[in-house]
Amino acid sequence: MESEKLKSMLEMRAKLKKRKPNFVRQDILIKRLKRKWVKPRGLHSKLRLCKKGNAKSVSKGYKSPALVKNMLKNGLTPIYVSNLGDLENFDNKTQTAVINAKVGLRKKLTIVKKAIEMNIKIANLKDPAKLIKDKEDELMSNKKLKQEKQKEKQEKKKKLEDKTKKEEKSIDKLAQEGEKTEEEKKQEEKKKQDKVLISKDEGY
């Protein structure tokens, strides 16, 4: 009986929604304003006073039946899931899962796997098994790419280190050669001075 009542209520809601007007805010002709509904304000507002010939205003008469409110077309109530804890105490017969858009890929995959184990329907996924397969392959390929990039970085780092070591060695060699030449110069100067002194002595 309850299922028949739900079906009839859902059909009624569908009919009511067909007749439901698109609620438009007042002064919608102004280009900078968005089309979303905003409650009309103003002392002389014709939309607020519900005057004839104006756009329809939001009111209680347009709401769907209380029994079917917030239900999907299949008669299940959506429950937003953002972690594994939200899947506990889940009723498969009356509820359906809706994974939050802000949930990351890895977390999403774990939630979908758990939902498949528990036979929970996911409203915002057409084929959960296919999604798991595709995304896992994607994650694996991303992991391989990361590893390759890390290897390339390490190789570049090694090359740079080797280059710097070679440069340091060459600088040390040049410094040592420079020191040697300075010592040789000093020795030559000493020899010259000695020659001068010897020549002077011979003259005397």
C-alpha positions in Angstrom: 0.0 0.0 0.0 2.8 2.4 0.9 4.6 1.8 -2.3 1.4 2.5 -4.3 0.9 5.7 -2.3 4.5 6.8 -3.0 4.1 6.1 -6.7 0.9 8.2 -6.9 2.5 11.0 -4.9 5.5 11.0 -7.2 3.2 11.2 -10.2 1.4 14.1 -8.6 4.6 15.9 -7.9 5.7 15.4 -11.6 2.4 17.0 -12.7 2.7 19.9 -10.3 6.3 20.5 -11.4 5.1 20.8 -15.0 2.7 23.5 -14.1 5.1 25.3 -11.8 6.3 28.6 -13.3 9.9 29.8 -13.5 10.2 32.2 -10.6 12.0 35.3 -11.8 13.2 38.2 -9.5 11.8 41.6 -10.0 13.7 44.0 -12.3 15.1 41.0 -14.2 15.3 43.2 -17.4 18.4 44.9 -15.8 21.3 43.0 -17.4 23.6 42.9 -14.4 21.1 41.0 -12.3 21.1 37.2 -12.2 18.0 35.1 -12.9 18.0 33.4 -9.5 15.0 34.1 -7.2 15.2 37.0 -4.7 12.4 37.9 -2.4 10.8 41.1 -3.6 11.2 44.1 -1.2 9.9 47.6 -1.4 6.8 49.4 -0.2 5.2 49.7 -3.6 6.5 46.4 -5.1 3.7 44.9 -7.3 5.4 41.5 -7.1 5.4 41.5 -3.3 1.8 42.6 -3.2 0.9 39.8 -5.7 -0.9 42.2 -8.1 -2.4 40.8 -11.3 -0.4 40.9 -14.5 2.9 40.5 -12.8 5.2 37.5 -12.5 4.3 34.7 -10.1 5.8 34.8 -6.6 7.1 31.9 -4.5 4.4 30.7 -2.1 3.3 27.5 -0.2 0.8 26.4 -2.9 3.7 25.4 -5.3 5.4 23.0 -2.9 5.5 19.2 -3.5 3.6 16.8 -1.2 5.3 16.4 2.3 5.6 12.6 1.9 7.6 12.8 -1.3 9.6 16.0 -0.5 13.4 15.8 -1.2 12.9 12.4 -2.8 14.3 11.4 -6.2 12.2 10.1 -9.1 12.8 6.5 -8.1 11.3 7.2 -4.6 14.6 7.1 -2.7 15.9 9.8 -0.4 19.4 11.0 -1.3 22.0 11.1 1.5 25.2 13.0 0.8 28.4 11.0 1.5 31.8 12.5 2.0 33.6 9.7 4.0 33.2 6.0 4.9 31.5 6.8 8.2 28.5 8.2 6.3 27.8 4.8 4.8 27.2 3.2 8.3 23.5 2.6 9.2 22.5 3.0 5.6 19.0 1.7 4.5 19.2 0.3 0.9 15.5 0.2 0.5 14.7 3.8 1.2 18.0 5.6 0.7 20.5 6.3 -2.0 24.1 7.7 -1.8 25.2 10.9 -3.4 29.0 11.4 -3.3 30.0 15.0 -2.6 31.7 16.9 -5.4 34.5 18.1 -3.2 35.6 14.5 -2.3 39.0 13.7 -3.8 39.7 10.8 -6.3 41.3 8.3 -3.9 38.6 8.9 -1.2 35.9 8.6 -3.9 37.2 5.2 -5.0 37.2 3.8 -1.5 33.6 5.1 -0.9 32.5 3.5 -4.2 34.1 0.2 -3.4 32.5 0.1 0.0 29.1 1.0 -1.5 29.4 -1.9 -4.0 30.2 -4.2 -1.1 27.1 -3.0 0.8 24.8 -3.0 -2.3 24.2 0.7 -1.9 23.0 2.6 -5.0 24.9 5.7 -6.0 22.7 8.4 -7.5 25.4 10.5 -9.2 27.3 7.6 -10.8 26.0 5.5 -13.8 28.6 2.7 -13.8 30.6 2.5 -10.5 32.6 -0.6 -11.6 33.8 1.1 -14.8 34.7 4.3 -12.9 36.9 2.2 -10.4 38.7 0.5 -13.3 39.4 3.7 -15.3 40.5 5.8 -12.3 42.8 3.1 -10.9 44.5 2.8 -14.3 44.8 6.6 -14.3 46.3 6.6 -10.9 48.8 4.0 -11.9 49.9 5.9 -15.0 50.2 9.1 -12.9 52.4 7.2 -10.4 54.7 5.9 -13.1 55.0 9.4 -14.6 55.9 10.8 -11.1 58.6 8.1 -10.6 60.1 8.8 -14.0 60.2 12.6 -13.2 61.9 11.9 -9.9 64.5 9.7 -11.6 65.2 12.5 -14.1 65.6 15.0 -11.3 68.0 12.8 -9.4 70.1 12.2 -12.6 70.2 16.0 -13.2 71.2 16.6 -9.6 74.0 14.0 -9.8 75.3 15.6 -13.1 75.3 19.1 -11.4 77.2 17.7 -8.4 79.8 16.1 -10.6 80.2 19.3 -12.6 80.6 21.4 -9.4 83.2 18.9 -8.1 85.2 19.1 -11.3 85.1 22.9 -11.2 86.3 22.9 -7.6 89.2 20.5 -8.5 90.2 22.7 -11.4 90.1 25.8 -9.2 92.3 24.1 -6.6 94.8 23.0 -9.3 95.0 26.6 -10.6 95.4 27.9 -7.1 98.3 25.5 -6.4 99.9 26.4 -9.7 99.6 30.1 -8.9 101.3 29.5 -5.5 104.1 27.6 -7.2 104.7 30.4 -9.7 104.8 33.0 -6.9 107.4 30.9 -5.1 109.5 30.5 -8.3 109.3 34.3 -8.8 110.6 34.9 -5.3 113.4 32.5 -5.9 114.4 34.2 -9.1 114.3 37.6 -7.4 116.6 36.2 -4.7 119.0 34.8 -7.3 119.1 38.2 -9.1 119.8 40.0 -5.8 122.6 37.5 -5.0 124.1 38.1 -8.4 124.0 41.8 -7.9 125.7 41.4 -4.5 128.4 39.1 -5.9 129.1 41.5 -8.7 129.4 44.4 -6.3 131.8 42.4 -4.1 134.0 41.6 -7.1 134.2 45.3 -8.0 135.5 46.1 -4.6 
